Amino acid sequence: MDSFEVTKREQGNINILNIKGYLDAHTAPQLEEEIQKLVDDGKYHILVNFSELAYISSAGLGVFMGFIENIRNNNGDIKLSNMNPKIYRVFDLLGFPELYDIVENEQDAIDKFNN
C-alpha cells in the first residue's frame, strides 16, 4: 500500500498541512479527517503544502471539494502551495485554478491570507 502522511503546524491563525506521498482513495480519509478537525475547531484558514506529494487521484481531489463551500461560508479559505508540475496539471485539467488559490510557495499563500 502506498504511504501517505499529513503533518500539521500553525503560523498565526493559519493552519498548514504538509501532505506527503500518495493521496488516493485509500489515503484520502486521512486528509479528510485532518481538515475536518480544523473545521470542527473553527479554524478556517487552511494552507495545504504539496511539496512532498508524489501522486493525487480523483478521490484526493474530492477531499478539497468536500470542504471548500463550508470553509468559505465561514470567511475562510483553503490555499494550495508548492505543487510540482505533474500534480498541478491534474488540478489544472479539472479547472481547480478557477476555484482555488494555487500559489507557488507557502509564503505567498500566507501573505494572501494576511492581506
C-alpha positions in Angstrom: 0.0 0.0 0.0 1.3 3.5 -0.8 2.2 5.6 2.1 0.6 9.0 2.9 1.4 11.3 5.8 -0.1 14.6 7.0 1.8 16.9 9.3 0.2 20.0 10.8 1.6 23.2 12.1 0.3 26.7 12.7 1.6 30.1 11.7 -0.5 32.8 13.4 -4.1 32.0 12.5 -3.2 29.9 9.5 -3.1 26.1 9.8 -0.6 24.5 7.4 -1.0 20.9 6.4 2.0 19.3 4.7 1.0 16.3 2.7 3.4 13.6 1.7 3.3 10.5 -0.5 0.3 9.2 -2.3 -3.2 10.8 -2.0 -5.7 8.3 -3.3 -8.9 6.5 -2.4 -7.1 4.6 0.4 -5.4 7.7 2.0 -8.0 10.4 1.3 -9.9 9.7 4.5 -6.8 10.6 6.5 -6.6 14.1 4.9 -10.4 14.4 5.3 -10.1 13.7 9.0 -7.4 16.3 9.5 -9.3 19.0 7.6 -12.5 18.1 9.5 -10.7 18.5 12.8 -9.7 22.0 11.8 -13.2 22.9 10.7 -14.6 21.5 14.0 -12.2 23.7 15.9 -13.4 26.7 13.9 -10.1 27.0 12.0 -10.9 28.1 8.5 -7.6 29.5 7.2 -6.0 26.3 5.8 -2.9 26.1 3.6 -2.0 22.7 2.1 1.6 22.4 1.1 2.1 19.8 -1.7 5.9 19.9 -1.9 6.2 16.3 -0.9 3.2 14.9 -2.6 4.1 12.3 -5.3 0.6 11.4 -6.6 -3.0 12.5 -6.3 -6.2 10.7 -7.6 -9.7 12.0 -8.1 -10.5 10.8 -4.6 -7.8 13.1 -3.3 -9.2 16.0 -5.3 -12.6 15.3 -3.9 -11.4 16.0 -0.3 -10.9 19.6 -1.2 -14.2 19.9 -3.0 -16.0 18.5 0.1 -14.8 21.3 2.4 -14.4 24.5 0.4 -18.0 25.7 0.5 -18.3 25.3 4.3 -14.9 27.0 4.8 -15.7 29.9 2.6 -19.1 30.3 4.2 -17.1 30.9 7.4 -14.9 33.6 5.8 -12.0 31.1 5.4 -10.2 29.5 2.5 -8.1 26.6 1.5 -5.0 27.7 -0.3 -2.7 25.2 -2.1 1.0 25.7 -2.5 4.3 24.1 -3.7 2.8 21.8 -6.3 5.1 20.0 -8.7 4.1 20.4 -12.4 2.7 16.9 -12.6 0.3 17.5 -9.6 -0.6 20.9 -10.8 -1.5 19.6 -14.2 -4.1 17.3 -12.6 -5.7 20.3 -10.8 -5.5 22.4 -13.9 -7.3 19.8 -16.1 -10.2 19.8 -13.7 -10.4 23.6 -13.5 -9.2 23.9 -9.9 -7.2 27.1 -10.6 -10.6 28.8 -11.2 -11.8 27.7 -7.8 -8.8 27.7 -5.6 -5.9 29.9 -4.8 -2.9 27.8 -6.1 0.3 29.6 -5.3 3.9 28.9 -5.9 5.1 28.8 -2.3 3.9 28.8 1.2 5.0 32.4 2.0 2.8 33.7 -0.9 -0.2 31.9 0.5 0.5 33.3 4.0 0.7 36.8 2.5 -2.6 36.3 0.7 -4.3 35.2 3.9 -2.9 38.2 5.8 -4.0 40.8 3.2 
